[in-house]
Amino acid sequence: VGERGIKLSVGEKQRVSIARALLKDAPILILDEATASVDTATEKLIQEALDRLMQGRTSFVIAHRLSTIRKASQILVIRHGEIAERGTHDELLAQDGLYAKLARIQNTTFIEEGFERIAAA
């Protein structure tokens, strides 16, 4: 593994961080770009682990990939340090604002085993 995980890939480091959070059983989670820099298959595995990890916890998720935050009960769109939009995924799409624009940019839609998600283009 190497000193401080130096030989681990980005995806492996992310999975180790998720495992540490599971072991700690923290009531609050802060996830910053948890699925960044990973391929689609790894993203799906990480997202499934995060879905289990976030159950029953307050979670703050910072993300550019909308697939990471789609199931959130409340999404805040921050622009220039201010809350520009707020709502669920569906509410924000209906507002046709900045979030909806980002969704259109990330327009590749997949249906995998009944799981629909918006993936980064």
C-alpha positions as CSV (number, residue, x, y, z in Angstrom):
1,V,0.0,0.0,0.0
2,G,2.8,2.4,0.8
3,E,3.2,5.3,3.2
4,R,-0.1,7.1,3.7
5,G,-1.6,5.1,0.8
6,I,0.7,6.6,-1.8
7,K,0.4,3.5,-4.1
8,L,-3.4,3.5,-4.0
9,S,-5.5,4.8,-7.0
10,V,-7.9,7.6,-6.4
11,G,-10.8,5.2,-6.5
12,E,-9.1,2.9,-4.0
13,K,-8.5,5.9,-1.7
14,Q,-12.2,6.8,-1.9
15,R,-13.3,3.3,-1.0
16,V,-10.9,3.3,2.0
17,S,-12.4,6.6,3.1
18,I,-15.9,5.2,2.8
19,A,-14.9,2.1,4.8
20,R,-13.4,4.3,7.5
21,A,-16.6,6.3,7.7
22,L,-18.6,3.1,8.1
23,L,-16.3,1.9,10.9
24,K,-16.5,5.3,12.7
25,D,-20.3,5.3,12.5
26,A,-20.4,9.1,12.5
27,P,-23.9,10.7,12.8
28,I,-22.8,13.4,10.3
29,L,-21.1,12.8,6.9
30,I,-19.4,15.3,4.7
31,L,-18.6,14.0,1.3
32,D,-16.6,16.1,-1.1
33,E,-16.7,14.9,-4.7
34,A,-16.9,11.2,-3.5
35,T,-17.2,9.9,-7.1
36,A,-14.8,12.2,-8.9
37,S,-11.9,10.8,-10.8
38,V,-13.4,7.3,-11.1
39,D,-14.8,5.3,-14.1
40,T,-18.5,4.7,-14.4
41,A,-18.4,1.1,-13.0
42,T,-16.5,2.3,-9.9
43,E,-18.8,5.2,-9.5
44,K,-21.8,2.9,-9.4
45,L,-20.1,0.8,-6.7
46,I,-19.1,3.8,-4.7
47,Q,-22.6,5.3,-5.0
48,E,-24.2,2.1,-3.8
49,A,-21.9,2.1,-0.8
50,L,-22.7,5.7,-0.1
51,D,-26.4,5.1,-0.3
52,R,-26.1,2.5,2.5
53,L,-23.7,4.7,4.5
54,M,-25.9,7.8,4.4
55,Q,-29.0,6.0,5.7
56,G,-30.1,7.5,9.0
57,R,-27.4,10.2,8.9
58,T,-27.2,13.8,8.2
59,S,-25.1,14.1,5.0
60,F,-23.6,17.0,3.2
61,V,-22.5,16.0,-0.3
62,I,-20.5,18.4,-2.5
63,A,-20.7,17.2,-6.1
64,H,-20.6,18.2,-9.7
65,R,-21.9,14.8,-10.9
66,L,-25.6,15.0,-10.4
67,S,-25.9,11.2,-10.2
68,T,-24.2,11.6,-6.8
69,I,-26.9,13.9,-5.4
70,R,-30.0,12.9,-7.3
71,K,-31.6,11.1,-4.3
72,A,-30.9,13.9,-1.8
73,S,-33.9,15.2,0.1
74,Q,-32.6,18.8,-0.4
75,I,-30.2,20.1,-3.0
76,L,-28.6,23.5,-2.8
77,V,-27.1,25.0,-5.9
78,I,-24.3,27.4,-5.0
79,R,-23.3,30.1,-7.4
80,H,-20.7,32.8,-6.6
81,G,-21.0,31.8,-2.9
82,E,-24.7,32.3,-2.7
83,I,-27.6,29.8,-2.8
84,A,-29.0,30.2,-6.3
85,E,-31.6,27.4,-6.2
86,R,-32.9,24.9,-3.7
87,G,-35.1,21.8,-4.0
88,T,-35.2,18.1,-4.8
89,H,-33.8,16.8,-8.1
90,D,-37.2,16.8,-9.8
91,E,-38.1,20.3,-8.4
92,L,-34.9,21.8,-9.7
93,L,-35.3,20.2,-13.1
94,A,-38.8,21.7,-13.2
95,Q,-37.4,25.2,-12.4
96,D,-35.3,25.1,-15.6
97,G,-32.5,27.1,-14.0
98,L,-28.8,26.4,-13.4
99,Y,-29.3,22.9,-12.1
100,A,-31.4,22.0,-15.1
101,K,-28.8,23.4,-17.4
102,L,-26.1,21.3,-15.7
103,A,-28.4,18.3,-16.1
104,R,-28.7,19.0,-19.8
105,I,-24.9,19.2,-20.1
106,Q,-24.6,15.9,-18.3
107,N,-27.2,14.5,-20.7
108,T,-26.1,10.9,-21.1
109,T,-28.9,8.9,-19.5
110,F,-28.4,5.2,-18.6
111,I,-30.9,2.7,-17.4
112,E,-29.0,-0.1,-15.6
113,E,-31.0,-2.8,-13.9
114,G,-33.9,-0.5,-13.4
115,F,-31.6,2.3,-12.0
116,E,-31.8,5.5,-14.0
117,R,-29.1,8.0,-13.4
118,I,-27.6,11.0,-15.1
119,A,-23.9,10.5,-15.7
120,A,-21.2,13.0,-16.4
121,A,-20.6,13.5,-20.1
